[in-house]
Amino acid sequence: MKPLYVSATKQDTGKTTLTLGLVQALMDLGHDVGYMKPVGQRYVDFEGEHIDEDAVLARQVFGLTDPPGDMSTIAIERGFTADYIFHRDPVPLERRILDSLGRLRARHDVVVVEGTGHAGVGSCFDLSNARVAQLFGAKVIILTAGGIGRAIDEIALSLHLFREHGVDVLGAILNKTYVEKFDKVTAAVRQGLENIGTRLLGALPYEPALLYPRMEQVAGEVRGRVLSGSDALANRVARIVVAAMAPDHVGRYLERETLVIAPGDRLDDTLAAVLLGSKHPVSGLILSGGFEPKSSLRALLGEAGIPVVLSEEDTYSVASRLSEMHFKIRTQDADKIATAQRLVREALDVRALADALAGGD
């Protein structure tokens, strides 16, 4: 079977969500499925190598035993791009990813290849998604976020580059499609894609829970120190409230799975009472400015099981950092992984995709 290449119109569109679902769905059909991210931009140290974090996730979720370096062949380290531009030679890079793919294809019926960003990402070092898909002889699906005009426009750009490289694009998938607009959006996008010579393969509804981080991730993002409540760092964060108003007014903004950000020197008995007395227990509290609470308040919050994180940054910086971040699915996010797999199973005709990879339509 041809490799299945998962591309997108931009970063953070949901490729990992889609890929987790596709791999599981193909496995459910009885296929031996491999995973590869040939070019990765966010890597971690894994078994002595720099491996893209998505490859580590796939390896752990599906129990894959392929060499990590084959699943994530090229990690774009600091200085890589500038060095390549002045010492351009695509042949060694192409050989490396082709060798890795060859070993994976020898072990698996089908390999799902996860790209990075839109079709042109990687052009600066001659390994754009379009070029890699061409080298692999892969069939491509393009993922984009929900919407109508922008979705079609962005797909058209990627489609053009893939076609320029002679790559077979099976179609596009809409992600994060609002349920209340689902029928209207999908009908318009389906016709719009037909107008530009491709097709809509399916649409995944918007699932906000897939975007909710755990307090452990939040603490890491703000480089914070956990003062108490470490046993509850698995708490999910659905919304953020900055306690910049009088403590008595904070309570009206507390809903289920709320993270509260407060200047450390503003935490007093009144605010603590509001947090502890809310009918919706807060997911956590970040104290900004590096001001530690008095020991009595710290103990009180700790006894209530509320994770308290101390950040040296100011309140605005903490809030801005969290509002702009995209938290990746991790191995321990069993609920998110199950949701991703359910969404793909319900939205896509994976059997038809498998037939297309095997040389069908």
C-alpha positions in Angstrom: 0.0 0.0 0.0 1.1 3.5 -0.7 2.1 5.7 2.3 -0.7 7.9 3.6 0.7 11.5 4.0 -1.2 13.7 6.5 -0.6 17.3 5.6 -2.4 20.5 6.8 -2.9 24.1 5.8 -1.0 25.4 8.8 0.5 24.4 12.1 -1.8 23.4 15.1 -4.7 22.5 12.9 -5.0 19.1 14.5 -2.8 16.7 12.5 -1.9 14.8 15.6 -5.5 14.3 16.4 -6.3 13.1 12.9 -3.2 10.9 12.8 -4.0 9.1 16.1 -7.4 8.4 14.7 -6.2 7.2 11.3 -3.6 4.8 12.7 -6.1 3.3 15.1 -8.8 3.0 12.4 -6.5 1.3 10.0 -5.4 -1.1 12.7 -9.0 -1.8 13.4 -9.4 -2.9 9.8 -6.6 -5.4 10.4 -3.7 -3.6 8.9 -0.2 -3.6 10.4 0.4 0.2 10.6 3.6 2.1 10.9 4.1 5.8 11.7 6.7 8.3 10.5 7.3 12.0 10.9 10.2 12.5 8.5 10.8 16.1 9.4 10.1 17.3 12.9 10.4 20.8 14.5 9.7 20.0 18.1 11.9 17.3 19.5 12.7 15.7 22.8 15.5 13.5 23.9 14.4 9.9 23.6 16.7 6.8 23.9 19.7 9.0 23.2 18.3 10.6 20.1 16.5 13.8 19.2 13.1 12.5 18.3 10.0 14.6 17.3 7.5 14.5 20.2 4.7 13.4 17.9 6.7 10.3 16.9 7.3 9.5 20.6 3.6 9.9 21.2 2.7 7.5 18.4 5.3 5.0 19.5 4.0 4.9 23.0 0.3 5.0 22.2 0.4 2.2 19.7 3.3 0.2 21.1 5.4 0.5 18.0 8.9 -1.0 18.2 10.5 0.5 15.1 13.8 2.3 15.6 13.0 5.8 16.9 15.4 7.3 14.2 13.3 5.8 11.5 10.0 7.1 12.9 11.5 10.6 13.3 14.4 10.9 10.9 15.3 14.6 10.8 14.9 16.8 13.8 15.4 20.5 12.9 17.8 21.7 15.6 18.8 25.2 16.3 21.0 26.6 13.4 20.0 23.7 11.1 18.2 25.9 8.5 20.8 28.7 8.2 23.6 26.2 7.9 21.8 24.3 5.2 21.0 27.4 3.2 24.8 28.2 2.9 25.7 24.5 2.4 22.9 23.3 0.3 22.8 19.6 -0.5 19.4 17.8 -0.5 20.7 14.4 -1.5 21.9 13.2 2.0 18.7 14.3 3.6 16.6 12.7 0.9 18.5 9.5 1.2 18.1 9.4 5.0 14.3 9.7 4.9 13.9 7.3 2.0 16.0 4.7 3.8 13.9 5.1 7.0 10.7 4.8 5.0 12.0 1.7 3.2 12.7 0.0 6.5 9.3 0.9 7.9 7.5 -0.3 4.7 9.3 -3.6 5.0 7.8 -4.1 8.5 4.3 -2.7 8.0 1.4 -3.0 5.5 0.9 0.7 5.5 2.8 3.7 6.9 1.0 6.9 8.0 3.3 9.9 7.5 2.7 13.0 9.5 3.8 16.2 7.9 4.7 19.5 9.4 2.5 22.6 8.7 1.4 23.4 5.2 2.6 22.0 1.9 5.5 24.5 1.6 7.0 24.1 5.1 10.5 22.8 4.8 11.2 24.4 1.4 14.0 26.3 3.0 16.0 23.1 3.2 14.5 21.4 0.1 12.2 19.1 2.1 8.8 20.7 1.9 5.8 18.5 2.6 5.1 18.4 -1.1 8.6 17.3 -1.9 8.7 14.6 0.8 5.3 13.3 -0.4 6.7 13.2 -3.9 9.8 11.3 -2.9 7.6 8.8 -0.9 5.1 8.3 -3.7 2.6 8.9 -1.0 -1.1 9.8 -1.3 -2.0 12.9 0.6 -4.9 14.2 2.6 -5.0 17.9 3.6 -6.4 18.9 7.0 -7.8 22.4 7.6 -9.7 24.1 10.4 -13.5 24.6 10.1 -14.9 27.5 8.2 -15.8 28.1 4.6 -13.9 30.7 2.6 -10.6 30.6 4.5 -10.7 26.8 4.5 -11.1 26.5 0.7 -8.5 29.2 0.1 -5.9 27.6 2.3 -6.6 24.1 0.8 -6.2 25.6 -2.7 -2.7 26.9 -1.9 -1.6 23.5 -0.6 -3.3 21.7 -3.4 -1.4 23.8 -6.0 2.0 22.9 -4.5 1.2 19.2 -4.2 0.0 19.2 -7.8 3.1 21.0 -8.9 5.1 18.1 -7.5 2.8 15.5 -9.1 1.5 14.2 -5.8 -1.9 12.5 -5.7 -4.2 14.3 -3.2 -7.1 12.1 -2.1 -9.0 15.1 -0.7 -9.4 17.3 2.3 -10.7 17.0 5.9 -12.3 19.8 7.9 -11.4 19.9 11.6 -12.9 21.9 14.5 -16.2 22.4 12.7 -18.8 24.0 15.0 -21.7 21.7 15.6 -24.3 24.4 15.2 -23.0 25.2 11.7 -21.9 21.7 10.7 -24.3 21.0 7.9 -24.0 24.5 6.4 -20.2 24.5 6.5 -19.7 21.0 5.2 -22.1 21.5 2.3 -20.4 24.7 1.2 -16.9 23.3 1.6 -17.8 20.1 -0.3 -19.0 22.1 -3.3 -16.2 24.6 -3.0 -13.6 21.8 -3.1 -15.3 20.2 -6.1 -15.0 23.6 -7.8 -11.2 23.5 -7.4 -10.9 19.8 -8.4 -10.7 17.9 -5.1 -13.2 16.6 -2.6 -14.2 16.7 1.1 -13.4 13.4 2.7 -15.1 14.2 6.0 -15.4 16.7 8.8 -14.6 16.5 12.5 -16.7 18.4 14.9 -15.1 20.9 17.3 -14.2 19.2 20.6 -12.9 21.9 23.0 -11.9 19.2 25.5 -9.1 18.3 23.1 -7.5 21.7 23.7 -7.7 21.6 27.5 -4.3 21.2 29.2 -3.5 19.7 32.5 -2.2 21.8 35.4 1.1 19.9 35.0 1.5 21.3 31.5 0.4 24.8 32.6 3.0 24.8 35.4 5.7 23.8 32.9 4.6 26.5 30.4 5.0 29.3 32.9 8.2 27.8 34.3 6.4 27.7 37.6 7.2 26.1 40.9 4.5 23.9 42.5 3.9 25.1 46.0 1.1 22.7 46.9 -1.5 20.4 45.4 1.0 18.3 43.4 -1.4 15.3 43.7 -4.0 17.3 41.6 -1.7 18.3 38.7 -3.8 16.1 36.4 -6.7 18.6 36.7 -7.9 19.9 33.3 -8.1 23.6 32.5 -11.0 24.7 30.4 -10.9 28.4 31.1 -8.7 31.1 32.7 -9.7 33.9 35.0 -7.4 36.7 36.0 -8.3 37.8 39.6 -7.6 41.5 39.0 -10.9 42.5 40.7 -12.0 42.6 44.3 -12.0 39.1 45.8 -15.7 39.1 46.3 -16.3 39.6 42.6 -14.0 36.8 41.5 -16.6 34.1 42.5 -19.0 35.0 39.7 -16.4 34.1 37.1 -15.6 30.7 38.5 -16.9 27.8 36.4 -16.0 24.2 36.1 -12.3 23.5 35.4 -11.2 27.2 35.8 -7.6 28.2 36.3 -7.2 31.4 38.4 -4.2 33.7 37.9 -3.6 36.2 40.7 -0.8 38.5 41.7 1.0 36.7 44.5 0.8 39.7 46.8 -3.0 39.9 46.3 -3.8 36.4 47.7 -5.4 36.9 51.1 -7.9 35.2 53.3 -10.8 36.7 51.4 -9.7 35.5 48.0 -8.8 32.1 49.4 -12.2 31.8 50.9 -13.8 32.6 47.5 -11.7 30.0 45.8 -12.5 27.3 48.4 -16.1 28.3 48.7 -17.0 28.2 45.0 -19.6 25.6 43.9 -17.2 24.8 41.0 -13.8 23.7 42.4 -11.0 25.5 40.6 -8.5 23.5 38.7 -5.6 25.4 40.0 -4.1 28.8 41.0 -1.1 30.6 39.6 0.5 33.2 41.7 2.4 35.8 39.6 5.3 38.1 40.5 7.2 35.6 42.6 5.4 36.5 45.8 4.9 33.4 48.0 1.7 33.2 50.1 1.9 33.0 53.8 2.2 29.5 55.1 -1.4 29.4 56.6 -2.9 30.1 53.2 -0.6 27.7 51.5 -1.5 24.9 53.8 -5.3 25.7 53.5 -5.2 25.6 49.7 -3.0 22.4 49.9 -5.5 20.7 52.1 -8.3 21.5 49.6 -6.3 19.8 46.8 -5.8 23.0 44.7 -2.5 23.0 42.8 -0.8 26.3 43.6 2.0 27.3 41.2 4.4 30.2 41.8 5.6 32.1 38.7 8.3 34.8 38.6 6.5 36.4 35.6 4.0 39.3 36.0 0.3 38.6 35.7 -0.1 39.9 32.1 2.8 37.8 30.9 1.5 34.6 32.4 -2.0 35.2 31.0 -0.7 36.1 27.6 1.6 33.1 27.4 -1.2 30.6 28.3 -3.7 32.2 25.9 -1.3 31.9 23.0 -0.1 28.3 23.7 -1.2 25.2 21.9 -0.9 22.2 24.2 -0.1 18.9 22.5 -1.7 15.6 23.2 0.5 13.5 25.4 0.7 9.8 26.1 -1.1 10.1 29.5 -4.0 11.9 27.9 -6.0 8.7 27.4 -9.3 10.6 27.3 -8.1 12.9 24.5 -6.6 10.0 22.5 -9.9 8.1 22.8 -11.8 11.2 21.7 -9.6 11.7 18.7 -10.0 8.1 17.6 -13.7 8.2 18.0 -14.0 11.4 16.0 -12.1 10.0 13.1 -13.9 6.7 13.2 -17.3 8.5 13.1 -16.3 11.1 10.5 -14.2 9.3 7.9 -14.7 6.3 5.6 -11.3 4.8 6.5 -11.9 1.7 4.5 -12.3 3.8 1.3 -9.0 5.5 2.2 -7.3 2.1 2.6 -8.7 1.0 -0.8 -7.2 4.1 -2.3 -3.8 3.4 -0.8 -4.0 -0.1 -2.2 -4.4 1.3 -5.7 -8.1 1.7 -5.8 -9.9 4.9 -6.5 
